[in-house]
């Protein structure tokens, strides 16, 4: 049950990010109503939302995937992969 809530929350975050990106795209395309500062604010919000999504996803991944492993070696390997992936964003 908790996994479904987590997944639903992640999908909600992605939908919001997608909406922000669509708004940025519209602002760039509409030369008459272009508001550069507002576009920059929305870009910053989308960037921050993406970072929060990444954090939530990594947290879910650790809870679901890594803690299900029984081998200590396997857990260590998975944690190293997660850390490497996160810092390569």
KEVOLUM-840035 format. One record per residue (C-alpha): x, y, z; residue in three letters; chain; residue number from 1. Coordinates in pm, 1 decimal. Layout:
<pts>
x, y, z, rest, kette, nr
X, Y, Z, ala, A, NUM
...
</pts>
This chain:
<pts>
x, y, z, rest, kette, nr
0.0, 0.0, 0.0, unk, A, 1
279.5, 244.3, 89.4, unk, A, 2
447.0, 173.1, -244.6, unk, A, 3
131.8, 273.5, -433.2, unk, A, 4
119.3, 600.9, -239.1, unk, A, 5
486.9, 660.2, -312.6, unk, A, 6
437.9, 589.8, -682.3, unk, A, 7
130.6, 811.8, -695.3, unk, A, 8
328.2, 1093.1, -531.3, unk, A, 9
611.6, 1049.9, -782.0, unk, A, 10
369.1, 1060.0, -1075.2, unk, A, 11
209.5, 1372.8, -928.4, unk, A, 12
552.1, 1538.0, -904.7, unk, A, 13
631.7, 1445.0, -1266.1, unk, A, 14
299.3, 1582.5, -1386.8, unk, A, 15
369.3, 1913.5, -1212.8, unk, A, 16
717.8, 1929.6, -1364.9, unk, A, 17
572.4, 1850.5, -1705.3, unk, A, 18
321.2, 2133.9, -1660.4, unk, A, 19
597.4, 2375.0, -1564.9, unk, A, 20
802.4, 2277.2, -1869.0, unk, A, 21
499.9, 2319.4, -2096.7, unk, A, 22
443.1, 2666.7, -1947.4, unk, A, 23
807.5, 2758.2, -2012.0, unk, A, 24
774.3, 2637.5, -2370.2, unk, A, 25
460.5, 2848.1, -2422.8, unk, A, 26
628.2, 3154.8, -2274.0, unk, A, 27
924.5, 3117.4, -2508.5, unk, A, 28
704.4, 3064.6, -2813.1, unk, A, 29
470.0, 3358.1, -2742.2, unk, A, 30
684.5, 3659.8, -2826.8, unk, A, 31
408.1, 3912.2, -2749.1, unk, A, 32
354.9, 3793.4, -2391.5, unk, A, 33
712.4, 3696.8, -2313.8, unk, A, 34
804.3, 3776.4, -1954.0, unk, A, 35
1170.4, 3687.6, -1911.2, unk, A, 36
1175.1, 3714.1, -1531.2, unk, A, 37
864.9, 3498.3, -1498.5, unk, A, 38
1017.8, 3244.0, -1736.3, unk, A, 39
1334.9, 3234.2, -1526.6, unk, A, 40
1130.5, 3187.5, -1208.1, unk, A, 41
941.5, 2899.7, -1366.7, unk, A, 42
1267.2, 2747.2, -1488.3, unk, A, 43
1406.3, 2764.6, -1135.3, unk, A, 44
1086.5, 2608.3, -996.2, unk, A, 45
1101.1, 2325.5, -1252.3, unk, A, 46
1467.8, 2265.4, -1172.9, unk, A, 47
1399.5, 2254.1, -798.3, unk, A, 48
1099.4, 2026.9, -854.0, unk, A, 49
1318.0, 1790.8, -1057.6, unk, A, 50
1573.9, 1779.2, -777.1, unk, A, 51
1298.7, 1701.3, -524.2, unk, A, 52
1163.3, 1431.9, -755.1, unk, A, 53
1510.7, 1278.7, -781.7, unk, A, 54
1545.9, 1279.0, -404.4, unk, A, 55
1204.6, 1116.2, -358.3, unk, A, 56
1277.8, 858.5, -628.0, unk, A, 57
1614.9, 764.1, -478.6, unk, A, 58
1448.9, 732.7, -138.3, unk, A, 59
1181.0, 503.0, -282.9, unk, A, 60
1446.6, 303.7, -469.1, unk, A, 61
1644.0, 251.9, -150.6, unk, A, 62
1334.0, 149.0, 42.2, unk, A, 63
1200.3, -83.5, -226.1, unk, A, 64
1497.2, -226.0, -406.7, unk, A, 65
1801.6, -211.0, -187.5, unk, A, 66
1648.1, -313.9, 143.0, unk, A, 67
1487.4, -615.3, -27.6, unk, A, 68
1834.3, -757.9, -93.2, unk, A, 69
1948.3, -1000.3, 172.3, unk, A, 70
2318.2, -1004.5, 88.0, unk, A, 71
2531.2, -735.0, 251.2, unk, A, 72
2759.0, -732.9, -54.3, unk, A, 73
2461.4, -675.6, -280.2, unk, A, 74
2333.1, -389.1, -62.2, unk, A, 75
2677.1, -225.9, -62.4, unk, A, 76
2699.2, -254.4, -441.0, unk, A, 77
2350.3, -109.0, -487.5, unk, A, 78
2419.1, 184.4, -253.8, unk, A, 79
2739.9, 264.6, -440.9, unk, A, 80
2547.2, 259.9, -770.4, unk, A, 81
2279.0, 491.3, -630.4, unk, A, 82
2538.3, 737.0, -497.5, unk, A, 83
2726.1, 731.9, -827.3, unk, A, 84
2405.1, 790.0, -1023.3, unk, A, 85
2290.4, 1075.6, -800.5, unk, A, 86
2617.5, 1263.9, -828.2, unk, A, 87
2626.0, 1224.6, -1205.2, unk, A, 88
2300.0, 1421.3, -1253.8, unk, A, 89
</pts>
